[in-house]
């Protein structure tokens, strides 16, 4: 029952709420190497600036991954199909409405978090079936490229990268993009696309980010490289919902 599918692509989730398959029907390609949509909680205690710094050693301080409490099919129809996933992690609760439109390969994770952590960081990652030396990150009026390896001290220092609407991992034939509507810290290493979702610093605000959060991120497999794909337009659609105008004409 935990399958979202249209004529372009087929996504399958396991009973733990993890994405275990992203099979592109058009390209006849599986885009996931391992389970994705892994929600992980890390200890987050930077050496200096509590609310501003992310230090590289957080990767060695994994506390736990999210535990599923409920997974169910929410709705099916000609326009879109949806699943609802509920998780617990640390002291917090996460609910996701996962949607696939009938005309797109983009799968959306609309996420609600009741965040009750201190000095913790919430992240999500997807191990994808793409190998390339560089990833692309959206910035104002374009994108910036960063190496996906850690061969030099310069590369190791760029473990966290700013990206506005997307991070994309592509070769010349195809790729995968991780889109978001308001979360701007990415980590891309080898074939892993990883997005920073929430933090909980104590300084200067001891109650920073506590409470309810609503945000979306999306996974988008595509043909061709970034420039010749639909990543840019799809990321813009995710960030700009349709504007509805009231008809004020008198009858």
NORTACOR-V590002 format. One record per helix or strand of 3 or more residues. SS is the DSSP state (H for helix, E for strand). FROM is the first residue (numbers start at 0). TO is the last residue. Records with the same first field share a line. If there is no record, write none. Layout:
BEGIN
SS = FROM-TO ; FROM-TO
END
This chain:
BEGIN
E = 2-4 ; 8-12 ; 18-23 ; 37-42 ; 61-64 ; 66-74 ; 79-88 ; 91-100 ; 106-114 ; 119-127 ; 133-138 ; 141-146 ; 165-169 ; 173-179 ; 184-188 ; 191-198 ; 210-222
H = 55-59 ; 152-156 ; 230-238
END
